[in-house]
Amino acid sequence: MTGSQQPLSMQSAYDDLLRRTLANIPCDLARLIYLASTRDYNTGTYHHEGLSVRHRPGQARDALQTAHRDVFYRLAGMSLEQLVEELELYVRVSREQPTGLLRTWQELEPYRVAVPMEVDPTMVKLFLSNIKLALEVLKHRRLRLQGLPSSASQLLSLGR
Amino acid sequence: MIEILVFAGIPFLLLVLLSMLGATWNLDEDSADENVDELKRLCSSDAQTAACIQRIFSPEDRDFVDKQGSARLRQIYRAERTRVALYWVKRASSEVAHIMREHRLAARESSNLEVAREIGLTVRYAEFRILCGMLVLSIRLLGPHALRDLAGYALHVSQAIGRVLEESTAASRIQAAGNLRGA
């Protein structure tokens, strides 16, 4: 569901969230991680301090939940090539060491907790699988830049 | 006659067997043990889900992976996409099976049962199970893009037949013209 299909009461909170917060985040993957971070791990409810002050708490919560789903649907619908570009951009803007970030994402799979609730399970499977593949593609490209074969990644992980 | 029956019977038996096994055949690696009701609620057949299914079976991602030039990547891609495709078939199959079970229970208590409609429904359900079985088989044997590949191959063959027919028509015309001149 997109923001334009929301009830008017929630629409202003949604627009506010897009304009003030999400527009300043450079890519959808970063937006997904950010929106997931506003969700309580135990209750699954969303909370954003600024948004709750400007709007009713219920409206703010619904706006966050809708925005989270919208961003997820956009990412899940991307081609693998687009997702690799998205991940590349995310790595760049994170200012972390790319090798370390890719390794952490492959081992801990933190993107799993970034999935919103109540979305189609097949979409979730496809998204998680595509992220896994995008990580492999990026790792392969990095190894190729270093002049190593793709199979070296397996040997490197054994050596850790 | 016996040979014809045997040749016609083998595919039929295969289809019956597949439909009995359904999409649950050898799918242990991704057992969807979620509550079926929950799945039914979650899985609305909206545009996003349709786009998702298209993405699973589309060869666009496979072409992208091929361009990377890594056999290992290709292997991982094929395994991942096969897993997702099989998961979708199994989910779709279990959802419809659940709906059919509920319908059967309701039909038992119904006083004005339409027999023709029920038979039609049963036939459609059998058709669906067979399709699921065939999908599982083709995904497992040929990969998730097999159906699209088969369609592409059929088109290729039909074009080749067209070319051959065109060439043979042209050749017969030339031959006929030569015969006329000779006469």
Boltz contact constraints between the chains, C-beta under 6 A:
constraints:
  - contact:
      token1: [A, 73]
      token2: [B, 48]
      max_distance: 6.0
  - contact:
      token1: [A, 77]
      token2: [B, 51]
      max_distance: 6.0
  - contact:
      token1: [A, 79]
      token2: [B, 60]
      max_distance: 6.0
  - contact:
      token1: [A, 80]
      token2: [B, 61]
      max_distance: 6.0
  - contact:
      token1: [A, 80]
      token2: [B, 64]
      max_distance: 6.0
  - contact:
      token1: [A, 81]
      token2: [B, 64]
      max_distance: 6.0
  - contact:
      token1: [A, 120]
      token2: [B, 43]
      max_distance: 6.0
  - contact:
      token1: [A, 120]
      token2: [B, 49]
      max_distance: 6.0
  - contact:
      token1: [A, 122]
      token2: [B, 52]
      max_distance: 6.0
  - contact:
      token1: [A, 122]
      token2: [B, 88]
      max_distance: 6.0
  - contact:
      token1: [A, 123]
      token2: [B, 52]
      max_distance: 6.0
  - contact:
      token1: [A, 125]
      token2: [B, 84]
      max_distance: 6.0
  - contact:
      token1: [A, 125]
      token2: [B, 87]
      max_distance: 6.0
  - contact:
      token1: [A, 126]
      token2: [B, 52]
      max_distance: 6.0
  - contact:
      token1: [A, 126]
      token2: [B, 84]
      max_distance: 6.0
  - contact:
      token1: [A, 129]
      token2: [B, 80]
      max_distance: 6.0
  - contact:
      token1: [A, 129]
      token2: [B, 84]
      max_distance: 6.0
  - contact:
      token1: [A, 133]
      token2: [B, 77]
      max_distance: 6.0
  - contact:
      token1: [A, 133]
      token2: [B, 80]
      max_distance: 6.0
  - contact:
      token1: [A, 136]
      token2: [B, 73]
      max_distance: 6.0
  - contact:
      token1: [A, 136]
      token2: [B, 76]
      max_distance: 6.0
  - contact:
      token1: [A, 140]
      token2: [B, 70]
      max_distance: 6.0
  - contact:
      token1: [A, 140]
      token2: [B, 73]
      max_distance: 6.0
  - contact:
      token1: [A, 150]
      token2: [B, 70]
      max_distance: 6.0
  - contact:
      token1: [A, 150]
      token2: [B, 72]
      max_distance: 6.0
  - contact:
      token1: [A, 151]
      token2: [B, 72]
      max_distance: 6.0
